[in-house]
């Protein structure tokens, strides 16, 4: 798997875990804050943790999946 695809997938999985942990009751802004903090304090090698377009896309998908479950 390519580095970019792997980095994006890592962010996608992180968002999904957060949404499920909070039982779908978490805002997009809260997700952005959590991921931004993770990027600046732990994961500086993955810029997709602060990419708003990627975060918004996968947040919507995670919320849809959670609501369908």
N, C-alpha and C positions, 0 to 999 in steps of 0.2 A: 504494500500500500504506500502511496506517495506521502511525503511529509505534510503537504498541505491538507490532503484528505484526512490524514490521521489527526492533525491538529483540529480541524473542524469537527470531526467525529468526537473528539475528546470534549469539546465545548458542548456539543449536542447532548452527550451522555450526562454531563454535569448539569445542564439545564433540566433535563428529564428527571434526574435524581432530586433536584431541588423542588420541582413542581410536585412530584409524588410525596416527598417528605412533608410539604406544607399542605398536602391534600387539595391541591389546585387553588388554594386561597393565598396567592402571592402575586404581587403586581410586577409588571415588566420593569418598572423602575427599581424595585427591590432586587430583582434578578440581576440587573445591570450593576447595581452597587456591590452585590456579593461577588460577581465575577471580576469586577474592577479591582476589588480588594484582593482577591485571590491572585490576579495577575501581578499586581504591584508588590505583594508580600511573598508570593511563592512561585508562580508560573511565568516568569518574565520571558521564557522562551516560546510562548504561544500567544501571538498578538491577537488571535481571534477571541480571547477573553474580553477584549475591549472593543471589538468590532460590532457596532450597533446593528448593522444590517444582518449579520449572522445571528446575533442574539435575538433580535426580533423574529426572524424567520423560525428559529428552532423553539422559541418560547411559544409561538402560536401553535406549532405542531405538537409540542408537549401538552399544552392545554387541551387541544382537540383530542389527543390520545387519552388523556386522563378523563375527560368528560364522557368518552365513549366506553371506558372501562367500567 
